[in-house]
Amino acid sequence: MENMYQIEAYKRAKKRVAEIKGFYWHLVVYVLVIPVIIFINYKTSWEFKWFWFSTIGWGIGLFGHAFSVFWINSILGRNWEQRKMQQFMEEDNSKHK
């Protein structure tokens, strides 16, 4: 039984690391691409600063990604997903009895 808990803990930890890694890749791409977009805007039509649409829109998405990775667990609690699944399973079991 203890081994099963270790396996589940490992799966959760691996998922969490993948989420954090995904956010950092998102951030790196943002930091690399936005200057290119600004440069293209500068070289093509600097009178109209259209790069702000990309910068702000993507920035909002990046903020949402950061929120989901770093802050959602602190709001809902670490084991929120597991507790909700358990609740739904118990509700389903009581309906079928």
Steps between C-alpha positions, in 0.01 A plus 500: 500500500783740583656434160175609331513834687859549391405434139213751520727758667757446226234550229378822662855630537581414140184677380586807708854515362362471145259790568778721632729406213222580253455844652873576483510397133202727438684786671823439304316499167317821597825673595664390172211565259365835625823689415487350149142619462599847621790504252271398212255774598786751517628405154162486326265764641621669815227764477245244618627305801316171436752301704303600813215270398734198500688609809192565712292209368776247541594657834145441626528137389838470670356646821214249483749218454703620800182531706396144417845359577604694809196649673201279432628234742539756776141615448337158466742308720762247401274197478189672366487289185542177694234599755254594226556170320443313824180697563365423152588133533321481836194675355498263206528197731212621717279545190563145385426334833 
